[in-house]
Amino acid sequence: MAKLNMDDVMKASFGEVSESIRATFKKTINIKQYETEVYESSSTLEVERPVSGIERMLITSILQAQLEYAAYIQMYNKGYINQSEFTLRKQALEDDISQLTEKATSILGKPVDYLFEQKVE
C-alpha cells in the first residue's frame, strides 16, 4: 500500500448506514485572580445516512464552530472579551469552516452547500 496522505484519510468511510456525530467546546477564562469561569457545551447530531470522512469532519467542525461562537457571544456580552477578540475569533471560525468546505467540495467532486441550507420546519 502506498503512503497515505490527509486526503486519503478524509476520504475514509466505514460503510455505516447511520451515524452519531458529536462536537464539544470547552473554554476556561480568568475572570479575576484565582477566579475562573468555564464555558462548556456539546451537541450530538444523528445522521440517518452514510457519510464520508470529509463530510463527518465538516459536520463536526460546523457543530463545534456553532458551540464556540455561542460561547464567545456570552463572553463578549459579559465583558470578558473585547470587540476585537470577538471579531478575530469569529473570523477565524469562518475561515476554518470555509477552508474545510472547499476541501470537502474538492474531495467529493460536488458542492456541500446542502450542509448550510436551513431545514427546520
C-alpha positions in Angstrom: 0.0 0.0 0.0 1.2 3.5 -0.9 1.9 6.0 1.8 -1.4 7.7 2.8 -1.9 11.4 2.9 -4.5 13.6 4.6 -6.8 13.5 1.5 -6.8 9.7 1.8 -7.8 10.0 5.5 -10.6 12.5 4.7 -12.0 10.1 2.0 -12.3 7.3 4.5 -15.7 5.8 5.0 -16.7 2.9 7.3 -19.8 1.7 5.5 -22.1 2.7 8.3 -25.8 3.4 7.5 -26.3 6.0 10.2 -24.0 7.9 12.4 -23.9 9.9 15.6 -21.6 12.9 15.3 -20.7 14.8 18.5 -18.9 18.0 18.9 -17.7 19.6 22.2 -16.4 23.0 23.1 -14.8 23.9 26.4 -13.0 27.1 27.3 -11.9 28.3 30.7 -11.3 32.0 31.2 -9.8 34.0 34.1 -12.3 36.5 35.4 -10.2 37.7 38.4 -7.1 36.5 40.0 -7.9 32.9 41.3 -11.4 33.0 39.8 -12.3 31.3 36.5 -15.4 30.7 34.5 -15.8 27.6 32.4 -17.8 27.6 29.2 -18.6 24.1 28.1 -21.2 22.8 25.7 -21.7 19.8 23.4 -24.0 18.8 20.6 -24.8 15.5 19.0 -26.3 15.0 15.6 -27.9 11.8 14.4 -27.3 11.4 10.6 -29.5 8.8 9.1 -27.4 8.1 6.0 -23.8 7.1 5.3 -21.3 9.9 5.5 -17.8 10.1 4.1 -14.8 11.0 6.3 -14.7 14.6 4.9 -18.4 15.0 5.5 -18.0 13.8 9.1 -15.1 16.2 9.6 -17.0 19.1 8.1 -20.2 18.4 10.1 -18.2 18.1 13.3 -16.4 21.3 12.6 -19.6 23.2 11.9 -21.2 21.9 15.1 -18.1 22.9 17.1 -18.0 26.4 15.5 -21.6 26.9 16.4 -20.9 26.0 20.0 -17.8 28.1 20.2 -19.5 31.1 18.6 -22.3 31.0 21.1 -19.8 30.9 24.0 -17.9 33.8 22.6 -21.1 35.8 22.3 -21.8 35.1 26.0 -18.2 36.1 27.0 -18.4 39.3 24.9 -21.8 40.3 26.4 -20.4 39.7 29.9 -17.4 41.9 29.1 -14.9 39.0 29.5 -13.5 39.7 26.0 -13.5 42.8 23.9 -14.9 43.5 20.5 -11.5 42.9 18.8 -11.1 39.5 20.4 -14.6 38.6 19.5 -14.2 39.7 15.9 -10.9 37.9 15.5 -12.2 34.6 16.8 -15.4 34.9 14.7 -13.3 35.5 11.5 -11.0 32.5 12.4 -14.0 30.2 12.8 -15.4 31.4 9.4 -12.1 31.0 7.7 -11.6 27.4 9.1 -15.1 26.3 8.0 -14.6 27.9 4.6 -11.3 26.1 4.0 -12.7 22.8 5.1 -15.8 23.3 2.9 -13.6 24.0 -0.1 -11.6 20.8 0.7 -14.8 18.8 1.0 -16.0 20.1 -2.3 -12.7 19.2 -3.9 -12.6 15.6 -2.4 -16.2 14.8 -3.1 -16.3 16.4 -6.5 -19.5 18.2 -5.7 -20.6 21.2 -3.6 -21.6 20.6 0.0 -24.0 23.5 0.1 -26.7 21.1 1.4 -25.0 21.3 4.8 -25.6 25.0 5.0 -29.3 25.1 4.0 -31.9 25.7 6.6 -34.0 22.6 7.0 -36.0 23.5 10.2 -39.8 23.4 9.6 
